[in-house]
Amino acid sequence: MKTYANALSLLAGIAGLSIAFQVATAQNLSEVSIDLPEETAQLKPGPGLELARDNCMTCHSVDYIYMQPPLSQEQWKGEVVKMKKAMGAPIADSDIDAIVQYLMSQNGKK
């Protein structure tokens, strides 16, 4: 179970989230709380910044966005749609194109 807890801690760190989760042991079940440091990186200015911050930063750190390989517009759209449909991100359909355009301006394949 320690490996499970370590994996969750690693994933929480990558995602830039502060989470609480339960760790099962042979004897009991206890809650473990993890407080991560505040985000220090900033999204760069561009059209759609507010939408990206409000929708992407809920789960991802700024560094996570910029460490992705440059993607084409079609690939970024696929990623945003995946976040909405498969991962349950509360992104309005009407905001998808603006978020994609922001991601293209920051890390788009030229």
C-alpha positions as CSV (number, residue, x, y, z in Angstrom):
1,M,0.0,0.0,0.0
2,K,2.9,2.3,0.5
3,T,3.6,2.2,-3.2
4,Y,0.0,3.2,-3.9
5,A,0.3,6.2,-1.6
6,N,3.6,7.2,-3.2
7,A,2.1,6.9,-6.7
8,L,-0.8,9.1,-5.6
9,S,1.6,11.7,-4.1
10,L,3.6,11.8,-7.3
11,L,0.5,12.2,-9.5
12,A,-0.8,15.0,-7.2
13,G,2.5,16.7,-7.5
14,I,2.5,16.5,-11.3
15,A,-1.0,17.8,-11.4
16,G,-0.3,20.6,-9.0
17,L,-3.2,19.8,-6.7
18,S,-3.6,19.7,-3.0
19,I,-5.5,16.5,-2.2
20,A,-6.6,14.3,0.6
21,F,-6.9,10.6,0.0
22,Q,-7.2,7.4,2.0
23,V,-4.4,4.9,2.4
24,A,-5.3,1.3,3.3
25,T,-3.0,-0.6,5.5
26,A,-3.2,-4.1,6.8
27,Q,-4.6,-2.9,10.1
28,N,-6.7,0.2,9.4
29,L,-7.8,2.9,7.0
30,S,-6.5,6.4,7.7
31,E,-6.7,9.7,5.9
32,V,-3.6,11.4,4.6
33,S,-3.5,15.0,3.7
34,I,-1.0,16.5,1.3
35,D,-0.4,20.3,1.0
36,L,1.5,21.3,-2.0
37,P,3.2,24.7,-2.5
38,E,1.5,27.5,-4.3
39,E,2.0,27.7,-8.0
40,T,4.8,30.1,-8.9
41,A,4.8,29.9,-12.7
42,Q,2.4,32.2,-14.6
43,L,0.6,31.6,-17.9
44,K,1.8,34.1,-20.5
45,P,-0.5,36.8,-21.8
46,G,-2.6,36.0,-24.9
47,P,-6.2,35.9,-26.1
48,G,-8.0,33.3,-24.1
49,L,-5.7,33.5,-21.1
50,E,-8.6,33.7,-18.6
51,L,-10.4,30.7,-20.1
52,A,-7.2,28.6,-20.0
53,R,-6.5,29.7,-16.4
54,D,-10.1,29.0,-15.3
55,N,-10.4,25.7,-17.1
56,C,-6.9,24.2,-17.3
57,M,-5.4,25.3,-14.0
58,T,-8.1,23.4,-12.1
59,C,-6.2,20.2,-12.7
60,H,-2.8,21.2,-14.3
61,S,0.1,23.3,-13.2
62,V,1.4,26.0,-15.5
63,D,4.6,24.1,-15.9
64,Y,2.7,21.0,-17.1
65,I,1.1,23.0,-19.9
66,Y,4.5,24.4,-21.1
67,M,6.3,21.1,-20.8
68,Q,4.1,19.5,-23.4
69,P,5.5,19.1,-26.9
70,P,4.2,21.6,-29.4
71,L,1.0,20.4,-30.8
72,S,-1.0,21.3,-34.0
73,Q,-4.4,23.0,-33.7
74,E,-6.1,19.7,-34.3
75,Q,-4.0,18.0,-31.6
76,W,-4.7,20.7,-29.1
77,K,-8.4,20.5,-29.8
78,G,-8.3,16.8,-29.3
79,E,-6.6,17.3,-25.9
80,V,-9.2,19.9,-24.8
81,V,-12.1,17.7,-25.9
82,K,-10.5,14.7,-24.2
83,M,-10.3,16.7,-21.0
84,K,-13.9,17.6,-21.2
85,K,-15.4,14.3,-22.3
86,A,-13.1,11.7,-20.9
87,M,-11.8,13.5,-17.8
88,G,-14.9,15.4,-16.9
89,A,-13.4,18.9,-17.1
90,P,-16.3,21.5,-16.8
91,I,-15.4,23.2,-20.1
92,A,-18.2,24.9,-22.0
93,D,-18.5,23.8,-25.6
94,S,-18.4,27.4,-26.5
95,D,-15.0,27.9,-24.8
96,I,-13.2,25.0,-26.5
97,D,-12.0,26.9,-29.6
98,A,-10.8,29.9,-27.6
99,I,-8.8,27.6,-25.2
100,V,-7.3,25.8,-28.2
101,Q,-6.3,29.2,-29.7
102,Y,-4.6,30.2,-26.5
103,L,-2.8,26.9,-26.3
104,M,-1.7,27.3,-29.9
105,S,-0.3,30.8,-29.1
106,Q,1.7,29.4,-26.2
107,N,2.8,26.0,-27.4
108,G,1.5,25.4,-31.0
109,K,3.3,23.5,-33.6
110,K,4.5,25.9,-36.2
